[in-house]
């Protein structure tokens, strides 16, 4: 039974890096649901590594920092497919090569590049593919974070960038509503075990704390995030638009859990 009604639907995924990527898990679940999954990666080297993960699925190359490459990608996919039914935007980048700094010392160039790649790319890609997306049932899903109001020092300036991404979801949905019924939503996970997160100083401690702060005392799994994204891509979520679907296992309501409070007080005594 095709409950999600995704069999045969063409979905383009941006952002697969490796097996731990949210984008890879989304592609895996979509393939299991019978969808026609296409991938876009930023370089030939990444294409070669992703090929080992996705088999014969089409893989295109597009560095979203360059509009000409986005336009070329659109032309290539329009040649290969008559229509897209969904797009997954799972792209984020921040240049911390200069070391970690307090937020007020954020380098202008690094911040603007992060906005360009992590946020504006959603706008650019959506605009480029507007005529190829199914106007009645198209769905665009991006990957954000569970909260942009939690000022974690080690997350640097990416939370403000993700806040811009969240806002862009709403404005894109409004813009597209003038000529289509394409929906825009975000999946907003809590802390995950991904290769990208592994490079954040202190992330392991934050991850372990987040795990204890969930109501179930078990961390959010990448597959759980991917399941939510696939649902938002499907016609079964047709009434959901401009939303950020938080996947944090209840953590946002549990920061004052008595055990966490007790442990914190014991450490400070």
C-alpha positions, 0 to 999 in steps of 0.5 A: 500500500502506497500510504504516502503516495510517493511512488513514482514521484521525482524528488531532488535532494541537496546535501548528501555528504555521507551515510550519516547525513540527514539527506542520505536518510531521506533519500533512503526512505524515499527510495523505499517508498518507491520515489524517483530520487535525484541527488545534487552534490557540490563537487565531482569528488563528492559525487564519486563518494555519494555514488557508492551510497546511492547506486544508480540514482542520478547525481548532478553537480551544483555548487549553490554559491554560483547562480550559473551552476544552479541554472545549469542544474535546472536545465539538466533536470528539466531535460531528464524529468518533465516535473519535480514533485519535491525538493529537499534542501539540506545544505549548511556551511560555516567557515570556522577556519579562523578559530572559534570566536565570541559571537560579537567577533564574527567575521563579516565575510564568514557570516555572509558566506554562511547566509549565502550557502545555508539560507539564500541557496533555498531561495535561489534553488526554489526560484530556479525550479519554480516552473518545474515543480508540480504546481498543485502538489509540490513540496519543498523541505529544508533542514533547520534546527530545533530552536534559534533562540538557544544561544549556545556558545559553540554553535557560533553564528549558525543559529542566526543564519538558521533563523533567516532560513526559517523566515525564508520558508514563510516568505517563499510559501507566500510568494509561490502562493501567487501562482501555485500550491507548492508548500514550504516547510522545515524540519527542525531537529534537536542534536544529532550524530552527524559528521558535520556536528562532530567538528563543533567543539564541546558538541559531545557534551551538549549531545549527552545533555540533550539526550538526558533532557528529552522526555524519553532519555534517548537522543533524536535519531537521524532516521526520525528526522528523515521520516518527518521530512518524507511525510512533509514531502508527501501529499499526506501532509497537504494541509501543512505549510510554512511550518517548522516541525520540531523533532526533539523528543520533547526536550524543549519542555524539559529543561527543568527536569528535576534530575537535571536540576539536581545534577547541576546543583551538585556540580556547583556545590 
